[in-house]
Structures are given as C-alpha cells and as structure tokens.
C-alpha cells in the first residue's frame, strides 16, 4: 500500500464525519488524481475486510460492511437493565418539573443526601 493510501486510511479512520475530497488533498498534499488513485488502492486493500471506503458525491468515509451490521449492532447495543428504581423515577420527576435544577435542590426535595450512597 502506498504512503498516501495509508495516510488516507488513518485520516478516514480517525474522522468522525465524512471528509471532502479537497480536505483529503490538503491533508496529504496530493492532487485530485493522486487522491483518487490512493482511494482506489485503499478500496482494493480493504476488499474482504470488515470495513470499506464509502463515497457519496464528493464525501468519503470509512464504514462497516453491511453484511456485518448485525454483529456490530449486537456488540455496540447499550445494555438495557429494565425498570428504573423508585429513587431514579423520583429524581427524574424533579428534574422534569424544575429544570434546570442543581443537585442540592434535588437532594432538598427528596430529603436525602446523594453523596452518602
């Protein structure tokens, strides 16, 4: 893999948003054709892997392959513990009715010191 392709992989992996082709050109100090070629090389290098290069118009990002979406969803799904405790419901009610509200005010209304827990 060329140095530009490796740099693009690192940039796209680190980014929390799709990047424009122009941004990738500036980041790698490469012209448009060089970035296009490096992206093609990166696509080929990622073939058969869990991630792929996704392009929509002029925006590019790394994304997981659709065939692995169920496994990713299972792994990243937040734990759901079920019902909230009575104290949690009470605290949420206070926040809902009196927001914005400080911890001291919640403790005053509930009649407890939450730091003791």
N, C-alpha and C positions, 0 to 999 in steps of 0.2 A: 504494500500500500504506500502511495506517495506521501510525502510530508504534508501536502495541502489536504489530501483526503483525511489523514489522521487528525489534522488540526480541525477540519470541519466536523469530524465525529466528536471531538472533545467539546467544541463550541456548541453543537446541537444538543449533545447530551447534557451540558450544563445549563442550557437556556430553559427558562420556564414558560417560554412563548415561541411561536413560530418566528423565524427571522427572515427578513427580506434578502433577496439575492445581493442587493447592493451592500447590506450590512456584512454579509459573508465576504464579499470582495474587499471591503475596507479592513476587516479583521485579519484577513490572510494576505493582504497586499497583492492580490491576484486579479487579473482581468476577468471579465464575464466568461469568456470561453474556458479559461483555466479553472474557474469555479465549477462550471457546468461539467467539464471533464472529470474533475475530482469528485463531484457528486455522483456521477455515473460509476466511477471506480468504487466509491463507498457503497452504493446500492449493490453492486456485484459482491463486494466483500461481506455484506450483511445477508446475502441470499442464504436461506435455510436457517437463519438465526431467529431469535425471539423478537428482535426489533427491526425496523425498516425505516428508510427515508421516505417521508411523505411530503408531497408538494401540491400546493393549491395556488394556482396562478404564480405569483412571484414570492410566495412564502413557503419556507421549508422548515420541517422539524422532524425529530426522531419520534417514532411512536411504536407501540407494541403491535405485533401482527394480530389481525382479527381472530385467527384460529386459536390464539392463546388467551383471548379475553375472559373466558370463564375461569381459568386458573388464576389470572391476575385479579379478577373480581373477588374470588374466594380468599385469596391471600391478603388483599387490602381492605376487605369489608370490615368496618368497625364492629367491635364486639357489642352486641345488644344484650344487656343484662336483664331486661324485662321491666318490671314496675319500679317506680321511684319510691323511696321511703316517705313516710308521713312528714318528716322534717324537711325533706327536699321539696315536697309539694308546698309546704308552708312557706319556705324561703322563696320559691318561685312566685307564689301568690303575692308576697310582699313586694318583690321586685316588679311584678306586673302592675300593681296598683300605685306604687310610689316612685317609680323610676324617674330620674336617676336616684339611686339610693346607696348610701355608704354602708359598709359592713357594720359599723357601730349602730346605725339606725335599725338594721335587720336584727341585730342582737337585742336591741332595746324592745322592739315589737315582739320578738319571740320570747324574750325573757331568759335567754341563755347566753353563755359566753362560748363562741365557736372555737376559740383558741384552746379551750380546755379539752376538746375532743381529740 
